[in-house]
Amino acid sequence: MPLTRPAAVPHAHPVTPTRLLSSGPGGECVRLKEIGGVALFSLLLLVSCGAGGTRGTAERPQFQLASLDGAKLGPADYAGHVVLLDFWATWCVPCHAQAEVLKEVWPEVADRQVQFLAVDVSERRQTVEDFVAENPFPYPVLLDTESEVADRLGVVSLPTLIVLDREGKVAFTGSGVHGADELRRILARAGA
């Protein structure tokens, strides 16, 4: 019988460095909701912390978030494109490693109707602005300050990548750091 995640659990506290409970086998930062219980904690780590990913057929996630440049953006703004959503936080060191890989691959795919969106989770705008001023991104940075989009999409660890194909279906979801070659294969399978 396949393992499934428990139903939505209230999220009482924003993700902060002090909320980091564990690192997964791939070194990714893990945040867990206020759920308690060693058994459930272990089950969530087992289900969510693998460095692998899955392919799916869900429709394009519908959301718009404020970007650092003031625009409201989301996947629907890039209909017909392959869209990569990178869920990250400034305090998550593996997220920084994933961002470096994305920055390496971005120039190879930017002119092929591919769009990357960096979605910062549960941090104040000023914190993200300060980080991005020192570590610029060549693609838009969106602010999910209340973790509403991340929660709705089932993001339970950072970094998490969600890749949408040109038809708007989820082609890949995976947590942990994905290398450049793996990322190129994931994007190619999505139609890049």
GUFIDO-375841 format. One record per residue (C-alpha): x, y, z; residue number from 0. Coordinates in Angstrom, 2 decimals. Example, Ala and Ser with C-alpha at 12.3 -4.5 7.8 and 13.67 -1.06 7.14 Angstrom:
BEGIN
SITE       xx       yy       zz  num
SITE    12.30    -4.50     7.80    0
SITE    13.67    -1.06     7.14    1
! end
This chain:
BEGIN
SITE       xx       yy       zz  num
SITE     0.00     0.00     0.00    0
SITE     1.49     3.41    -0.96    1
SITE     2.29     5.87     1.78    2
SITE     0.33     9.10     1.79    3
SITE     0.82    12.31     3.66    4
SITE    -1.57    13.12     6.47    5
SITE    -4.34    15.63     5.87    6
SITE    -3.50    19.30     6.18    7
SITE    -2.25    20.24     9.61    8
SITE    -2.43    23.81    10.92    9
SITE     0.83    25.72    10.46   10
SITE     1.25    27.83    13.56   11
SITE     4.78    29.18    13.14   12
SITE     6.76    30.50    10.19   13
SITE     9.77    28.52     9.05   14
SITE    12.89    29.94    10.69   15
SITE    16.34    28.53    11.31   16
SITE    15.18    27.47    14.76   17
SITE    12.33    25.48    13.16   18
SITE    14.86    23.34    11.26   19
SITE    14.38    19.92    12.81   20
SITE    16.47    17.62    10.66   21
SITE    18.36    17.19     7.44   22
SITE    17.32    14.54     4.98   23
SITE    19.67    11.99     3.41   24
SITE    20.41    14.39     0.54   25
SITE    21.29    17.18     2.98   26
SITE    18.14    19.17     2.34   27
SITE    16.62    21.35     5.02   28
SITE    13.47    19.90     6.46   29
SITE    10.62    21.83     8.00   30
SITE     7.78    20.02     9.65   31
SITE     4.41    21.31    10.64   32
SITE     3.29    21.34    14.25   33
SITE     2.13    17.72    14.37   34
SITE     4.00    16.05    17.22   35
SITE     4.64    12.37    17.72   36
SITE     7.77    10.37    16.96   37
SITE     5.95     7.94    14.66   38
SITE     4.45    10.67    12.53   39
SITE     7.78    12.53    12.48   40
SITE     9.51     9.38    11.22   41
SITE     6.81     8.73     8.63   42
SITE     7.06    12.28     7.28   43
SITE    10.83    12.05     7.02   44
SITE    10.52     8.75     5.18   45
SITE     7.92    10.07     2.75   46
SITE     9.25    13.58     2.12   47
SITE    13.01    13.66     2.52   48
SITE    14.28    11.58    -0.34   49
SITE    16.49    13.37    -2.82   50
SITE    14.55    11.75    -5.64   51
SITE    11.50    12.98    -7.39   52
SITE     8.27    11.93    -8.93   53
SITE     6.48    12.56   -12.17   54
SITE     2.85    13.53   -12.08   55
SITE    -0.11    14.64   -14.11   56
SITE    -1.68    17.34   -11.92   57
SITE    -2.87    20.50   -13.63   58
SITE    -0.77    23.65   -13.59   59
SITE    -0.82    25.09   -10.07   60
SITE    -2.81    28.32   -10.06   61
SITE    -1.32    31.10    -7.96   62
SITE     0.20    34.53    -8.19   63
SITE     2.70    35.90    -5.72   64
SITE     4.43    39.24    -5.36   65
SITE     7.90    39.31    -6.87   66
SITE    10.78    41.35    -5.51   67
SITE    10.37    43.78    -8.41   68
SITE     6.73    44.42    -7.46   69
SITE     4.97    42.38   -10.17   70
SITE     2.47    39.63    -9.35   71
SITE     3.57    36.43   -11.10   72
SITE     2.64    32.78   -11.26   73
SITE     2.75    29.78   -13.60   74
SITE    -0.27    30.97   -15.64   75
SITE     1.80    33.97   -16.78   76
SITE     3.99    31.50   -18.67   77
SITE     1.38    29.36   -20.46   78
SITE     3.05    27.23   -23.13   79
SITE     6.39    27.36   -21.32   80
SITE     8.15    24.79   -19.19   81
SITE     8.08    26.33   -15.70   82
SITE    10.44    25.36   -12.89   83
SITE     9.37    26.38    -9.37   84
SITE    12.23    26.38    -6.85   85
SITE    10.93    26.52    -3.26   86
SITE    13.73    27.81    -1.01   87
SITE    14.65    30.00     1.97   88
SITE    17.61    32.26     2.71   89
SITE    18.62    30.26     5.80   90
SITE    18.64    26.89     3.97   91
SITE    22.23    26.10     2.92   92
SITE    21.23    23.27     0.52   93
SITE    18.88    25.78    -1.13   94
SITE    21.92    27.94    -1.92   95
SITE    23.59    24.94    -3.59   96
SITE    20.44    24.27    -5.64   97
SITE    20.31    27.93    -6.68   98
SITE    23.87    27.72    -7.99   99
SITE    22.92    24.70   -10.13  100
SITE    19.85    26.54   -11.43  101
SITE    21.97    29.61   -12.27  102
SITE    24.32    27.33   -14.23  103
SITE    21.51    25.74   -16.27  104
SITE    19.38    28.89   -16.73  105
SITE    21.39    30.43   -19.62  106
SITE    21.13    27.13   -21.55  107
SITE    17.31    27.10   -21.44  108
SITE    16.24    30.74   -21.05  109
SITE    15.71    31.20   -24.80  110
SITE    13.74    27.94   -25.21  111
SITE    10.44    29.02   -23.60  112
SITE    11.53    27.86   -20.17  113
SITE    10.92    29.99   -17.08  114
SITE    12.43    29.53   -13.61  115
SITE    10.67    31.07   -10.59  116
SITE    12.40    31.12    -7.20  117
SITE     9.67    30.94    -4.52  118
SITE    10.95    32.02    -1.11  119
SITE     8.96    30.36     1.67  120
SITE     7.90    31.99     4.98  121
SITE    10.29    34.91     5.14  122
SITE     9.88    38.66     5.33  123
SITE    10.39    40.69     2.14  124
SITE    13.33    42.61     3.65  125
SITE    15.15    39.38     4.56  126
SITE    14.82    38.13     0.98  127
SITE    15.73    41.50    -0.54  128
SITE    18.91    41.67     1.57  129
SITE    19.90    38.13     0.57  130
SITE    19.18    38.68    -3.15  131
SITE    21.13    41.98    -3.12  132
SITE    24.24    39.95    -2.25  133
SITE    23.24    36.83    -4.24  134
SITE    21.33    37.96    -7.35  135
SITE    19.03    35.61    -9.27  136
SITE    18.79    35.88   -13.08  137
SITE    15.06    35.01   -12.93  138
SITE    12.14    36.27   -10.79  139
SITE    12.06    35.76    -7.02  140
SITE     8.54    35.37    -5.60  141
SITE     7.49    35.79    -1.98  142
SITE     5.32    33.13    -0.31  143
SITE     5.57    34.95     3.03  144
SITE     2.81    32.97     4.75  145
SITE     3.74    29.63     3.12  146
SITE     0.24    29.42     1.63  147
SITE     1.34    28.26    -1.84  148
SITE     4.02    25.91    -0.51  149
SITE     1.51    24.35     1.88  150
SITE    -1.16    24.02    -0.83  151
SITE     1.33    22.31    -3.17  152
SITE     2.53    19.92    -0.47  153
SITE     6.05    21.33    -0.09  154
SITE     7.36    19.87     3.18  155
SITE    11.12    20.21     2.73  156
SITE    13.50    22.72     1.22  157
SITE    14.73    22.91    -1.42  158
SITE    11.88    21.47    -3.49  159
SITE    11.58    21.69    -7.26  160
SITE     8.30    21.43    -9.15  161
SITE     8.58    21.35   -12.96  162
SITE     5.53    22.00   -15.13  163
SITE     5.46    20.88   -18.76  164
SITE     4.23    23.02   -21.67  165
SITE     0.68    21.73   -21.19  166
SITE     0.63    22.86   -17.57  167
SITE     0.92    19.44   -15.99  168
SITE     3.32    18.66   -13.17  169
SITE     6.14    16.76   -14.85  170
SITE     8.42    16.48   -11.81  171
SITE     8.40    17.12    -8.07  172
SITE    11.47    16.46    -5.96  173
SITE    13.15    17.61    -2.78  174
SITE    16.87    17.89    -2.16  175
SITE    19.61    19.25    -4.39  176
SITE    19.45    18.15    -8.03  177
SITE    22.66    18.35   -10.09  178
SITE    22.98    20.12   -13.44  179
SITE    22.87    16.95   -15.56  180
SITE    19.84    15.62   -13.68  181
SITE    18.13    19.00   -14.02  182
SITE    18.79    19.03   -17.78  183
SITE    17.17    15.57   -18.08  184
SITE    14.15    16.66   -15.99  185
SITE    13.66    19.76   -18.13  186
SITE    14.06    17.78   -21.36  187
SITE    11.38    15.30   -20.24  188
SITE     9.11    18.29   -19.57  189
SITE     9.61    19.54   -23.12  190
SITE    12.47    22.05   -22.79  191
! end
